[in-house]
Amino acid sequence: MVGISSHHSFTHSLVGLGFVMTLSYLLVQHYGVKGFAIGLTTGASLHILADLFTHHGTKLLYPFTSKWFKMLITIETDGIIEPGLMIITAGIFLVGML
């Protein structure tokens, strides 16, 4: 996929998400890896959602349009907020595992 499109185009679009969901479905049907498929689909969905909060946004409707979409409120990546969000997310994950 990397050679086909830029980072925030196909792999971060609804079409790309549909591809991941189809792949997940096929993995469950053929290999019974339901937990992995749920994690893959959830992770891809949340990653695209998170990228909508960056200054660049993402080409959500690629390949139908090259328009960039982003939220009204964005965060600076590689800034001070990003590591804080990562720590909070990791904490929630760890608490959830207890």
N, C-alpha and C positions, 0 to 999 in steps of 0.2 A: 504493500500500500504506500509506503514511503516514497518509492520511485514514481508513483502514479500522480500524487497530489502533494500540495504543501501541507504543513502540519495542521493547520486549522481549517482545512477545507473538507474533503471527503470523510476523513477519519473523525471529524467533529461535527458532522451534519446528521440530520434526521435519517437520510438515506444510509449513511454509514452505521448509525445506530440500528437501523433495520437489518443491516447485514450482520451485525453482532448478535442481534436477537435470533435471527435465522440460524446462525452458527450454533448458538446456545441450544436452540430447539433440537437441532440435528445431533448435538453431543448427548443430549438427554435421551433421545430416541434410540441412538445406536450404542451408547456406552453407559447409560444410566447415571451420569454424573450430574445429578440435579443441583447439588450444592455448588459445584464449580460453575455451572451455567448461570445460576442465580447471582453468584458473586461477579461473574464476568459482565452480565447485563447491568446489574446495579452499579458496578464500578464505572462502566462506560457511560451510563446515564448521568451519574453524579459528576464525572469528570467534565462532560460537556456542559452541565449546569454551572459548575465552578468556573469554567473558562468564560462563560457569559458575564462573569463579574470582573474580568480583567479589562484593562484599557483597550486591548485589541479586539476582544470578543471572539466570535467565531462565525464562519460561513454556514449558518444553521440550515439554510435551504439549498446548499450546493448539491447537485450541479444545475439546479433550475435557475439560480441567480448567484452572482458573485458578491452580493451585498453582505456586509459584515453586520452582525447583530451583537448587541451587548446590553447589559442592564443600565438603568439610569444611574445607579450608584456602583462604582467600580473600585477595585483595590489595585494598588501598585504591586506587581509581581516583583520578587526579589527585594521587597521593601521590608519594613519592620513588622507590618501586620501579618504577612504571610507565615513567618515562623511561629507567631503566636497562635494563629488559627490551626497550624499543624499540631502544636502541643495540645491545644484544647481537643481537637479531633482524636488524637492518640489517647488522651485521657478518657474520653467518652468510650472509645473502643475497649480500653483496658478494663474500665468499670463494668462494661457490658459483658465481659468474659468471666466475671466473678460469679 
